[in-house]
């Protein structure tokens, strides 16, 4: 199944410098599986959203989903 991915900020390095990419996923994949497939370290991202809604990593992906992954933000 085809999943569209948007990697924000510094996370684009996990898409070989591409901010947007398409990933061929396995049926039954969850958001956590996608993040693992992209080799994004757990401490590098904050959360993911689908359709503008923040989702849990256990959210099962559907054909054609667009997943946006957001980096951790720090500062003060």
WORA-V344409 format. One line per field, one symbol per residue. ss: DSSP state (H for helix, E for strand, L for the rest). psi: psi as a letter, one per 30 degrees, with the letter a starting at -180 (. if undefined). A space follows every 10 residues. Layout:
ss: ???
psi: ???
//
This chain:
ss: LEEEEEELHH HHHHHLLLLE EEEELLLLLE HHHHHHHLLL LHHHEEEEEE LLEEELLLLE LLLLLEEEEE ELLLLL
psi: kkkkkkjlbf ffffghfkek lkkjlkkfkl eeeeeeefhj kegflelllk hgkkllffkk llkfkjkkkk lkkla.
//
